Amino acid sequence: MPGPQPAAGVPAAEAPPGRPLAPSSGTVSLPLNRTVALRLTGLALLLFAASFPFWSGPFSLRLAIEAMLFGAIALSVDILLGSAGLLSLGQAAYFGLAAYITALLYLHVTQSFWLVAAIVAVAVAAFAAVLGAVAIRAKGVYFALITFGAAEILSKIVHNTRSLGGSDGILGIPVPTIGVLFLFDVPLTNNLIFYYAVLGAILLIYFGVRRALNTGFGSVLRAIRANADRVPYLGYNPFWYKLAAYVLAAEVAAFGGLMYPLLRGFVAPHLFGFEVSTKAVVMALVCGIGTLIGPLLGGGIITFLESVLGSYTERHLIVLGAIFVVFVLFLPDGLMGLVQRLTRQRRGVP
């Protein structure tokens, strides 16, 4: 009697149960023309980012740093939604949690950047593992609601805790100097050095995530997104793969929270807020879900657009909401998808 056949989009079942599927070729299993478009866009974006400090002012430079930090949250959204099909409305929870832990450690425990980063990584991973173990058992909108509720609970706890600054947050966070292999120090008080330090870290995170999703781990996640009910027949437990993706996404978002207090010098309860989480979803959607590079580009576009609109009106969120609706209705694959279609039409490819 023949065994069950894999559904469309699910990796082939030749791999023995319990062993990783063979890594897919290309960039996260994208068509060749889309892969080329993403690589060219990534190269152009890298050149633009590397040269940005030389023709921008101090305000724009600090805004660009903030854009990269919020882009990390958008990238975490893309890891879950683009690979595993999980829409999280609470990624701000890990951004805010990392920010508050960073602030408290710098003020009361240690000035060592690496020790603070290690503690933040462990704390965020532990919290994400506990919350993820509960949230990923739910499906569809219920997963989104659980993540949203967790972020709101953290926001209210911080808002109502006097020792954490209450509604005023925590001010006066010192900016440390990062020691690199006992060879030299990186002073983050210098905006130019801070910018390139964050840019370098974002690049490492991007390539690390991309490499992870190009392995059998990423193949199983895409199989879960395509048809989660058939994945167990291949010998894989979807729960553990979704939990691993959830913790990975939490750590990526936490990087933004780790660096944010050093940029702004304060933290506040709004960092846990629904506005931050939804803004990250918009950033990911604007330039294309499932591209990895798109959320980082979207982070820059939305952050600078919000700054420009905010100088003209206090209702800039209405404009961002309208942009979200337009992209959902007319450009669901984002600007990267639009570039791909225009490129194909120019080449005469149907």
C-alpha positions as CSV (number, residue, x, y, z in Angstrom):
1,M,0.0,0.0,0.0
2,P,1.6,3.3,-1.0
3,G,2.4,5.8,1.6
4,P,1.0,9.4,1.7
5,Q,2.2,11.6,-1.1
6,P,3.6,15.1,-0.3
7,A,1.4,18.1,-1.1
8,A,2.4,20.7,-3.7
9,G,5.1,22.9,-2.3
10,V,6.3,20.4,0.3
11,P,9.9,19.2,0.0
12,A,10.4,15.7,-1.4
13,A,10.3,12.8,1.0
14,E,13.5,11.1,-0.1
15,A,15.3,12.4,3.1
16,P,15.1,9.8,5.9
17,P,12.9,10.8,8.9
18,G,14.6,13.1,11.4
19,R,17.3,14.3,9.0
20,P,17.4,17.8,7.4
21,L,16.1,18.2,3.9
22,A,18.7,19.1,1.3
23,P,19.4,22.8,1.1
24,S,17.6,24.5,-1.7
25,S,19.5,26.2,-4.5
26,G,19.4,29.9,-5.0
27,T,18.3,32.5,-2.5
28,V,15.6,31.1,-0.3
29,S,14.1,29.1,-3.2
30,L,13.3,32.1,-5.3
31,P,13.0,32.1,-9.1
32,L,16.2,33.0,-10.9
33,N,15.0,36.4,-12.2
34,R,13.8,37.4,-8.8
35,T,17.1,36.2,-7.2
36,V,19.0,38.4,-9.6
37,A,16.7,41.4,-8.9
38,L,17.2,40.9,-5.1
39,R,21.0,40.7,-5.5
40,L,21.2,43.8,-7.6
41,T,18.9,45.6,-5.2
42,G,20.9,44.5,-2.2
43,L,24.2,45.6,-3.9
44,A,22.7,49.0,-4.7
45,L,21.3,49.3,-1.2
46,L,24.7,48.5,0.3
47,L,26.5,51.1,-1.8
48,F,23.9,53.6,-0.8
49,A,24.1,52.8,2.9
50,A,27.9,52.8,2.8
51,S,28.1,56.3,1.2
52,F,25.1,57.8,3.1
53,P,27.2,59.5,5.9
54,F,29.3,61.4,3.5
55,W,26.5,63.4,2.0
56,S,24.0,63.6,4.9
57,G,23.7,65.7,8.0
58,P,23.9,64.7,11.7
59,F,20.1,64.5,12.0
60,S,19.7,62.3,8.9
61,L,22.6,60.1,10.1
62,R,20.9,59.4,13.5
63,L,17.6,58.8,11.7
64,A,19.3,56.3,9.4
65,I,20.6,54.4,12.5
66,E,17.1,54.3,13.9
67,A,15.8,53.1,10.6
68,M,18.2,50.1,10.7
69,L,17.2,49.3,14.2
70,F,13.5,49.3,13.3
71,G,14.4,47.4,10.1
72,A,15.6,44.6,12.4
73,I,12.1,44.3,13.8
74,A,10.7,44.2,10.2
75,L,13.3,41.5,9.4
76,S,12.0,39.5,12.3
77,V,8.5,39.8,11.0
78,D,9.7,38.5,7.6
79,I,11.4,35.5,9.1
80,L,8.1,34.4,10.6
81,L,5.6,35.5,7.9
82,G,7.8,35.0,4.8
83,S,9.2,31.6,5.8
84,A,6.7,29.9,8.2
85,G,3.5,31.8,7.4
86,L,3.2,33.2,11.0
87,L,1.9,36.7,11.3
88,S,3.2,38.2,14.6
89,L,1.7,41.5,15.9
90,G,3.9,41.5,18.9
91,Q,7.5,41.7,17.8
92,A,7.8,45.0,19.6
93,A,7.7,42.9,22.8
94,Y,11.3,41.7,22.1
95,F,12.5,45.1,21.0
96,G,11.1,46.7,24.2
97,L,12.3,43.9,26.4
98,A,15.8,44.1,25.1
99,A,15.8,47.9,25.4
100,Y,14.7,47.9,29.0
101,I,17.1,45.1,30.0
102,T,19.9,47.0,28.3
103,A,19.0,50.3,30.1
104,L,18.8,48.6,33.5
105,L,22.1,46.8,33.1
106,Y,24.0,49.8,32.0
107,L,22.6,51.9,34.8
108,H,22.9,49.5,37.7
109,V,25.1,46.5,36.8
110,T,27.9,46.8,34.2
111,Q,29.2,49.0,31.4
112,S,30.5,46.0,29.4
113,F,28.7,45.9,26.1
114,W,29.4,42.3,25.4
115,L,28.2,41.2,28.8
116,V,25.0,43.2,28.4
117,A,24.5,41.8,24.9
118,A,24.9,38.2,26.2
119,I,22.4,38.7,29.0
120,V,19.9,40.3,26.7
121,A,20.3,37.4,24.2
122,V,19.7,34.8,26.9
123,A,16.8,36.6,28.5
124,V,15.0,37.3,25.2
125,A,15.6,33.7,24.1
126,A,14.1,32.3,27.3
127,F,11.0,34.6,27.1
128,A,10.5,33.8,23.4
129,A,10.8,30.1,24.0
130,V,8.1,30.2,26.7
131,L,5.7,32.5,24.8
132,G,6.4,30.8,21.5
133,A,5.6,27.3,23.0
134,V,2.1,28.7,23.8
135,A,1.6,30.9,20.8
136,I,2.5,28.6,17.9
137,R,0.0,26.0,19.1
138,A,-2.6,28.5,17.9
139,K,-3.3,29.0,14.2
140,G,-4.1,32.0,12.0
141,V,-5.5,35.1,13.7
142,Y,-5.2,33.5,17.1
143,F,-1.4,33.4,16.9
144,A,-1.4,37.1,16.0
145,L,-3.7,37.9,18.9
146,I,-1.6,36.0,21.4
147,T,1.6,37.8,20.3
148,F,-0.3,41.1,20.3
149,G,-1.6,40.5,23.8
150,A,1.8,39.5,25.2
151,A,3.3,42.8,24.0
152,E,0.5,44.8,25.4
153,I,0.8,43.1,28.8
154,L,4.5,43.9,28.9
155,S,3.7,47.5,28.0
156,K,1.2,47.9,30.8
157,I,3.5,46.2,33.4
158,V,6.3,48.7,32.5
159,H,3.9,51.6,32.4
160,N,2.6,50.9,35.9
161,T,5.9,50.0,37.6
162,R,7.5,53.0,39.3
163,S,10.9,51.3,39.6
164,L,11.0,51.0,35.8
165,G,10.2,54.7,35.4
166,G,6.5,54.3,34.8
167,S,5.1,56.3,31.9
168,D,8.2,58.5,31.8
169,G,10.5,55.5,31.1
170,I,14.2,55.4,32.0
171,L,16.5,58.4,31.2
172,G,20.2,59.0,31.2
173,I,21.5,55.8,29.8
174,P,25.3,56.0,29.2
175,V,26.8,55.2,25.9
176,P,29.5,52.6,26.2
177,T,32.7,51.9,24.3
178,I,32.9,48.5,22.6
179,G,36.1,46.6,23.0
180,V,36.9,44.4,20.0
181,L,39.2,41.4,20.8
182,F,41.2,43.5,23.2
183,L,42.7,45.2,20.1
184,F,40.9,48.5,19.9
185,D,37.8,50.3,21.2
186,V,34.8,51.4,19.2
187,P,33.4,54.7,20.8
188,L,29.6,54.8,20.1
189,T,29.5,58.4,21.2
190,N,30.7,59.2,17.6
191,N,27.6,59.1,15.3
192,L,29.7,58.0,12.3
193,I,31.2,55.1,14.1
194,F,27.8,54.2,15.6
195,Y,26.3,54.2,12.1
196,Y,28.9,51.8,10.6
197,A,28.9,49.6,13.7
198,V,25.1,49.1,13.3
199,L,25.4,48.7,9.6
200,G,28.0,46.0,10.0
201,A,25.9,44.2,12.6
202,I,22.8,44.4,10.4
203,L,24.8,42.9,7.5
204,L,26.0,40.0,9.7
205,I,22.4,39.4,10.9
206,Y,21.1,39.5,7.3
207,F,23.6,37.0,5.9
208,G,23.3,34.8,9.0
209,V,19.5,34.6,8.6
210,R,19.8,34.1,4.9
211,R,22.2,31.3,5.4
212,A,20.0,29.6,8.0
213,L,17.0,29.8,5.7
214,N,18.9,28.3,2.8
215,T,19.5,25.1,4.8
216,G,17.1,22.2,5.5
217,F,15.7,24.2,8.3
218,G,14.4,26.8,5.9
219,S,13.1,24.1,3.6
220,V,11.0,22.6,6.4
221,L,9.7,26.1,7.3
222,R,8.6,26.7,3.8
223,A,6.9,23.3,3.8
224,I,5.1,24.2,6.9
225,R,3.9,27.4,5.3
226,A,2.7,25.5,2.2
227,N,1.0,22.6,4.1
228,A,1.7,22.1,7.7
229,D,-0.6,19.1,8.0
230,R,1.5,17.0,5.6
231,V,4.9,17.8,7.1
232,P,4.7,15.2,9.9
233,Y,4.4,12.5,7.2
234,L,7.9,13.4,6.2
235,G,9.2,12.8,9.7
236,Y,9.4,16.4,10.9
237,N,7.6,17.9,13.9
238,P,6.4,21.4,12.8
239,F,6.2,22.5,16.4
240,W,10.0,22.5,17.0
241,Y,10.7,24.2,13.7
242,K,8.2,26.9,14.2
243,L,9.5,27.4,17.8
244,A,13.1,27.7,16.5
245,A,12.0,30.3,13.9
246,Y,10.1,32.2,16.6
247,V,13.1,32.4,18.9
248,L,15.4,33.4,15.9
249,A,13.0,36.2,15.0
250,A,12.9,37.3,18.6
251,E,16.7,37.6,18.7
252,V,16.8,39.6,15.5
253,A,14.2,42.1,16.9
254,A,16.2,42.2,20.2
255,F,19.2,43.5,18.4
256,G,17.3,46.7,17.6
257,G,16.3,46.9,21.3
258,L,19.9,46.4,22.4
259,M,21.2,49.4,20.4
260,Y,18.2,51.7,20.7
261,P,18.9,53.0,24.3
262,L,22.4,53.8,23.2
263,L,21.1,55.9,20.3
264,R,18.4,57.8,22.1
265,G,19.6,57.7,25.7
266,F,16.2,56.6,27.1
267,V,13.6,53.9,26.9
268,A,9.8,54.2,27.4
269,P,6.7,51.9,27.5
270,H,5.8,52.9,23.9
271,L,8.6,50.6,22.6
272,F,6.4,47.6,23.5
273,G,3.4,49.2,21.7
274,F,1.2,48.0,18.9
275,E,2.3,51.0,16.8
276,V,5.9,49.6,16.7
277,S,4.7,46.1,15.9
278,T,2.4,47.2,13.1
279,K,4.9,49.6,11.7
280,A,7.3,46.7,11.4
281,V,4.7,44.7,9.4
282,V,4.2,47.7,7.1
283,M,8.0,48.0,6.6
284,A,8.1,44.3,5.6
285,L,5.1,44.5,3.3
286,V,6.1,47.7,1.5
287,C,9.2,46.1,-0.1
288,G,8.2,42.5,-0.2
289,I,7.5,39.7,2.3
290,G,9.9,36.7,2.0
291,T,12.8,38.7,0.4
292,L,14.7,39.4,3.7
293,I,16.3,42.5,2.0
294,G,12.9,44.1,1.6
295,P,12.2,44.7,5.3
296,L,15.5,46.5,5.7
297,L,14.8,48.7,2.7
298,G,11.3,49.2,4.0
299,G,12.6,50.2,7.4
300,G,14.5,53.1,5.8
301,I,11.6,54.2,3.6
302,I,9.0,54.2,6.3
303,T,11.2,55.8,9.0
304,F,12.3,58.7,6.7
305,L,8.7,59.1,5.3
306,E,7.3,59.2,8.8
307,S,9.9,61.9,9.8
308,V,9.0,64.0,6.7
309,L,5.2,63.6,7.2
310,G,5.6,64.3,11.0
311,S,7.0,67.8,10.2
312,Y,3.8,68.7,8.4
313,T,1.1,66.9,10.4
314,E,0.5,65.1,13.6
315,R,-1.7,62.6,11.8
316,H,1.1,60.9,9.9
317,L,-0.1,57.5,11.0
318,I,-3.2,58.0,8.9
319,V,-0.9,58.3,5.8
320,L,1.0,55.2,6.9
321,G,-2.3,53.3,7.3
322,A,-3.3,54.4,3.8
323,I,0.0,53.2,2.4
324,F,-0.6,49.8,4.1
325,V,-4.0,49.5,2.5
326,V,-2.8,50.4,-1.0
327,F,0.0,47.8,-0.8
328,V,-2.3,45.1,0.5
329,L,-4.8,45.7,-2.3
330,F,-2.6,46.6,-5.3
331,L,1.0,45.5,-4.5
332,P,0.8,42.5,-2.2
333,D,4.3,41.4,-3.2
334,G,5.8,44.9,-2.5
335,L,8.2,47.1,-4.4
336,M,10.5,44.1,-5.1
337,G,7.6,42.3,-6.8
338,L,6.9,45.5,-8.8
339,V,10.5,45.7,-9.9
340,Q,10.4,42.0,-10.9
341,R,7.3,42.5,-13.0
342,L,8.7,45.6,-14.8
343,T,11.9,43.8,-15.5
344,R,10.1,40.8,-17.0
345,Q,7.9,43.1,-19.1
346,R,11.0,44.9,-20.4
347,R,12.5,41.6,-21.4
348,G,9.2,40.5,-23.0
349,V,8.9,37.6,-20.6
350,P,5.2,36.7,-19.8
